[in-house]
Amino acid sequence: KALLSLLDELNLSSEIQYAQGSTDRYIYLHNHMHKLPKGPLSFLSSVLTRDLIFTIIREITVRRTTYADESVGEFIARRFGSKVLDRLFDPLVQGIYAVDPYKISIKSCFPFLKQLEDQHGSVVYGMIKQIGKLKKCKNNQSALFSIHGGVEKIIKTIQSRLSSSIYCNQKVLDLQFQADKVIAKTENNTYTADFVFIALPVKQAAKLLGHTNVQGLSYLANMKNVGITSALVGYPEKILPYEGFGYLVSSKQQTDILGAVFDSNPFNKDHDKLQTRITVMLRGTNHVEEEKYKLVYHALSSHLGIKKKPDLIQFIEAHDALPVMEVGHEDRVLFLKSNIRKSLPRCYLLGNYLSGVSVNDCIRCSQETVLQWALS
């Protein structure tokens, strides 16, 4: 993975902390918490999935589509039916992208599923063929890991290595592209560079390049984004009644609660074993203070069965954090990149709006972009 390779490159592999104990995941649907199956036996016995076995087997017989792209909702409903969509994929999409699965692209958001259909004619058949490869690659370590000191440690390590080349708090007001250089103007200074890599959020990137009139740039300017509010919840005692990683909430619950991560379960240090730390995720950043607390208390009480109010609640708002990558997104991005290569050969785009929102996706995007620059 891109993240692991970066950690190795930064000599941070020794800082990896793998999850200990249970990594169970849950889905909150129809006012009940359901544990996601982890194997064939639990799949056949779970209320969530036991009546889906024939639906999943039937998927092998569903013909592949000729569509270049379609929404996640359309793809899953077509191949697996509405029950699989509603019970499994809807909560997953809510947890990752915080939107309706019918509003985002299967090709951009879950490309491996589209590739399995294209290459093997069936998602299930393609996954069966992949099992052998996965077993060869699998080791004894958990797939879940964290970093001592948090993800911020990656940034600080990179910053320490490039300290003489980093200028903080320099708001770029204008970029001028010339044949042999790029001139960046800030409020107090002017910088000259051979190339510029723009790693701004999508709206700011589009605004900064607006004067260039590059074809396709309007797509970035008009791209929709979803904000997320994280509520960091803390108790001085072990109070969480569930073991595992966390849970996601189905949109059928009609709530802005997206789910929660049980931070103190998989990554609990010895001196923290009597503490409980939970991160509750809320859709949007426009909730008034009273409403935010109400949603968090509802998640704790109704979803997790914790009636006691926490000692700590801290809210962190990430405005426009998640891009809504609609059907056709990949083609529009490729069209834009092609035009930038022609019109602004000294400019490169980076960001979670290009090819994935996860940390790993963003690192991979950066690595691929730098490789493209090096080979140009």
N, C-alpha and C positions, 0 to 999 in steps of 0.2 A: 504494500500500500504506500501511497505517496507520503502520508504522515509518518509512517515508520521509517521510511528512507530518509526523510528530513531529520528526524530525531537522531538517526545514526550519523548523519552528516554533521550534526551539531554536537556530537558526543554526548547526547542526552539519553541514550538507550538505557543506561543504568538508573535513570530517574522514572522509568515506566513502572507504574503500580497496577498489576493485574487484579481484576475483580476476584474477591474471595467469597466462598459460600454460594448461596442461591443467586441465579441471574434470571429468575422467573419474571415474565412480563404478563400484564393483565390488560383486559379491555372492559371498560364500564359501559354496559349496554342494557337497556330495559331496566334501569335502576338496580342492577346487580353487577358485582365484580366477577369476571370470569378469567381464570388462568389460561393463558395461551398454551396449547399442547406443545410438548417438546419431542414427541416421538409417536410412532404408530398406535401404541396402546392408548395413550392419553388422547390422541386425536379421535379414536373410536368411542371413547367414553365421555369426552367433554360435551357439555350442553351446547357449547359454542359451535362445535364442528361435527358431532357424531352423525348428523343427517346430511353432511356435505360430501361424503365419500363417493357416492355415485356421480354427483355433479362434477367432482374433480376428475374421476375416471373418464367421464364423458368428454371432457375437454380435449382428449387426444383425438377425438373424431371430428372436432370442429374445424372447418376449413379456414385456412389463413386468409386474411383480407388483402386486397390490392391497394388499400389506403396507404399513403406515405406516412401519415400520422393521424392520430385521433386522440380524444381525451382519455384520461386514465379510467374514468367511469365507463365510457363506451367500450374500451378495450376489455376491462374485467367483466362487465356484464355480458358482453358478446361471447367471451371464451368460457366464463365460469358461472354466469348467472347472477341474479340480483342478491341472493343470499350471501354469497362469498364477498360481493362488493360491500354490502351493508355491514356485515359482521366483522370482516377482516381488513379490507382495504380502505374503507371510509375512515375508521379510526386512525389507521396508519398515515393516511394523507393529512388528516387533521393535525396529527402530531408533528409531521415534518414540515408541511407547507401552510397549515392553518386555513385551507380553502376547501371548497366543494371539489370532489374528484372529477366532476364534469367540466371544471374550468381550467384544468392544466393538462399538458401534453404528456402522453405515455412515452414518446420518443425522447423527450428532454428530462423528464422526472424519474422514469423507471426504464431507462434504455435497455437494460439487460433482459427485461421481459419481452420487449419488442424484438430484440435480437434473437431470442429463443424461438419466437414464432417465425421470424423470417428465415432462420437457418434450419430449423427442425420441423416446422409446420405445427408445432405444439409446444406450449410452455412446459407442461408436465413431462412430455417425452424428452425435451431438451434438458430439463433438470435431472432426469434420471441418468442421462448420458454424462452429465457433469459430476455425478456423485463420486465416480472413481477418481476423477482429478482432484476433487475436494479432499478425499481421504488421504491422498498422497501429500497434499500440502498442509494438512491439519497437524498441529502439534498439541502438546498437553496444556498449553497456556489458554486462559480464557480469551474469548474474542473481545471482551470488554476491558478497557484499560484507561487509566488516567495518568497524569504526570505530577510528581511531587512539586508542589508550588503552583499547580494549575497550568492551563494553556498559556497563560501570560508569560510563563518562563521561556517559551519558545521565542516570543517577541523580544523579551529582555536579552536573551542570548544573541539573537541576530543583531540587536541594537548595539550590544557591547562590542561585537566584532566589526561593526561598521560605524562606530561612534563618530569618527572624524568626517564621515560623509553624510550624516543625517542632520537635517535642519528641521527642528520642530516648530509648531505654531506659525507656519508660513502659509497663509491662505493664498492660493493661486487665483489671481483675478483674470489672467489672460494668457493664452498660449499663441505664439507666433511661429508658424512653420516656414522655414526657409530651405533652400536646396541642400545646404550642408550642415544645418543646425536647427535647434529648437530653442526659442527664447521664452522663458516663463517669468511672468511679472507678478510679484506679490505686492502687498501693501507697502513694504519698506525696501524691497530689494528686487534685483533682476538677475536671473540665473540663465546661463547658456549651457546647453547640453547637446550631445550627439543624437540621443534618442530619449523619448519620454514614454514611461509606462504609467497608464492612468488606472489606479486602483481605488477610485472613488465609488461611492454608491451610484446606482444607475442614473438617477435624476441629475446628480451633480456632474457626472461624466458627460451626459448629453448636453447640459447647459454650457460646460466649459468648451465643448467642441461645436456648439451651435452655429458659430460664425463661419465654420468651414463649409457648410452646405453639402456635406458628404451624403450621398444617397443611402437611405436606410437608417439614418440617425434619428429620424422622427419616431421610429419604433421604440427606441430606448426612452425618448422623452415622454412617450405616452404609456410606457409600461406600468401596469398596476403593481402595487406593493402592499404587503400586509404587515402591520406592526404587532409586536409581541410584548407582553408584560410578564416578567418573571417575579414571582413572590418567593423570597428566601425565608423559609420557616424553620424555627429552632425550638427544641425542647431540651431541658437539662437532664431528662431521663429517657430510657428506652420505652417508647410508647406506641410505636408503629405496629399494628397487628398483622402486617403482611411482610413476608420475606421476598426478596427479589430486587429488580431494577426499577420498576415503576409501572405506570398504567397510562393508557390512552382512552379518550372519551369519544364515543360515537356521536356524530352530528344529530342522531335521532333523539338525543337527550335535550337538544335545543338549548344549549348553554354556551357561554364564552369560555368555559373551562376546557382546556385542550387536553389536560392530563397532568401527571406529576412524575418527578424523578425522586426515588428514595436514595438520596445522596449518602446517607450514613450506613446503608446496607452493604453494597458491594465494595466500598472503599473506606471502611471504617478503620481508623488507626487505633492502636491499643489504648491510648489515653482518651479516646472519644467513644469507647464502647457503651458508655452509659448515656450518650447523647443521641438525639434524633434530629436529623437534618433532612428537610424535604424542599424541593423546588416545585412550586405549583405554576403551571404555564397558563396564561390567559390570552385569548385572542384580542388584539387591538391595544391601543394606547390612549384611548379617549375616555376611559372610565373615570368617573369622579372618585374621590378618595373613599367615600362611604361604600360605593359599589364594589371597589376592589377588595376591601375587607370582607364584604358580604360574600363574594364569590369564593374567596379563600376559605372562609369558615364553612361554607357549604361543601367544598371539596373535602375538607378535613372531617367534617361531621357526617355528611350523607354518603360520601364515597368511601372514606377510609374508616369510619366509625370512631373517630377521635373526637370526643366531646369537650375535652379540656382545651382552653385557649392557649396558644403558644406563648412562650416568653419573648419571642422575637419574630417580627415580620418586617422584611425589608423589600421594597419594590424597586425593580430596575426596568425601565421602559426602553425598548429598542424600536424606534420609530422607522416605519417602512423597511423593516429588516429583511423580509422575505419577498423576493420577486415572484409575481404570478406568471409562470412560463406557459403561455397559452398554446393551443394547437398551432403548429407551424413555426414555433419559436426557433428551433434549430436552423431551419432554412433561412429565416430572417437574419439570424446572427451571422450565419455563413455569408449571406449577401452583404451585410454591413462590413464584416471583416475584409472581404474581397475588395470592396470599394475603398476602405481605409488603406489597404496595401497599395492601391493604385494612386490615390490622391494624397495620402499622408504616410509615406513609407517609413517615417521616423517615429510613428506613433503606434502603441500597442495597448490594447484594453485588457484589464484584469478585473475579476469580481465574481460574486456569487450569482449574478444574473446571466452569466454566459453558459455554464454547463453543469451547474449543481450547487446546492446551498450548504453542504456539509463542509467541515474543516478539511477533510480529506479531498473533497472535490475542488476546493479553492486552491489547495497546495498543488494538486495535480494540474490544474489549469495554469498556474504560475510556472510550473516546471516545463510544461509543453510549450508555453509562450516563449520562455527564455531559450528553449532549444530551437524554436523556429527563428528567433532573432539571431542566435549564434550561427545558424546555417544559412541565413539570408545574405 
